[in-house]
Amino acid sequence: MRNRFDKELVLLNEELIEMGNLVEAAIKAAVTALIEQNIELAKRVIEGDREVNEMEKTIERRCLKLLLQEQPVAGDFRLISSTLKMITDMERIGDMAQDIAEISIHLANEVYLKEIIHIPQMAEATIKMVKDSIDSFVKKDLELVERVIKYDDIVDELFDIIKDELIYHIRTNMNSTEQAIDFLMIAKYFERIGDHAENIAEWVYYGITGKHYV
């Protein structure tokens, strides 16, 4: 019985990694579509969100199967329940990549008010957070959990820089207001992606220790 349970846990890990890869790819593609003003790539991000949603359902079914059929012990129960929380955050990350792609389509035929520098840096930082949070789950690595949570400060700092720059543009050039607001929304989506990656790491912490991260 336990051998079968352990095999199911291995499959669960593999599916979680696959879902993580999907949302990482979505973030990368969304920011690339924005920078290159690539409408077709943005559309692929939007269409690809269905696959993220399907992965969430697949993992959810496996978790429920383990809970209902395999009679997990306390540690297993924490692991599975934290996984259910993690995939909710991952699905939201996929949604936000889709939202960024939708805005990039709206901006595709416009001349950008300034060179895009800090938004790609935000994207890179959030991708790192997502990847490391999933790795911390697979490796049961509490030190990596800590690094993910602290790394969110970098994302927040970049958001503040972008916000200040865009406010300056709005004040000095009223013609750029609408585009500046769009870019502010994009930066906010990246900030929220960082928050969700931090949530994932905190659920990993709970799954390993049985305690909520403080």
DASUL-V45248 format. One record per backbone hydrogen bond with DSSP energy under -0.5 kcal/mol. NH is the residue of the N-H (numbers start at 1). CO is the residue of the C=O. Records with the same first field share a line. If there is no record, write none. Layout:
NH->CO + CO
//
This chain:
5->1
6->2
7->3
8->4
9->5
10->6
11->7
12->8
13->9
14->10
15->11
16->12
17->13
18->14
19->15
20->16
21->17
22->18
23->19
24->20
25->21
26->22
27->23
28->24
29->25
30->26
31->27
32->28
33->29
34->30
35->31
36->32
37->33
38->33
39->37
42->38
43->39
44->40
45->41
46->42
47->43
48->44
49->45 + 46
50->47
51->48
52->48
53->49
54->50
55->51
56->52
57->53
58->54
59->55
60->56
61->57
62->58
63->59
64->60
65->61
66->62
67->63
68->64
69->65
70->65 + 66
77->73
78->74
79->75
80->76
81->77
82->78
83->79
84->80
85->81
86->82
87->83
88->84
89->85
90->86
91->87
92->88
93->89
94->90
95->91
96->92
97->93
98->94
99->95
100->96
101->97
102->98
103->99
104->100
105->101
106->102
107->103
108->104 + 105
110->107
112->110
117->115
121->117
122->118
123->119
124->120
125->121
126->122
127->123
128->124
129->125
130->126
131->127
132->128
133->129
134->130
135->131
136->132
137->133
138->134
139->135
140->136
141->136
142->140
145->141
146->142
147->143
148->144
149->145
150->146
151->147
152->148 + 149
153->150
154->151
155->151
156->152
157->153
158->154
159->155
160->156
161->157
162->158
163->159
164->160
165->161
166->162
167->163
168->164
169->165
170->166
171->167
172->168
173->169
176->173
177->174
180->176
181->177
182->178
183->179
184->180
185->181
186->182
187->183
188->184
189->185
190->186
191->187
192->188
193->189
194->190
195->191
196->192
197->193
198->194
199->195
200->196
201->197
202->198
203->199
204->200
205->201
206->202
207->203
208->204
209->205
210->206
//
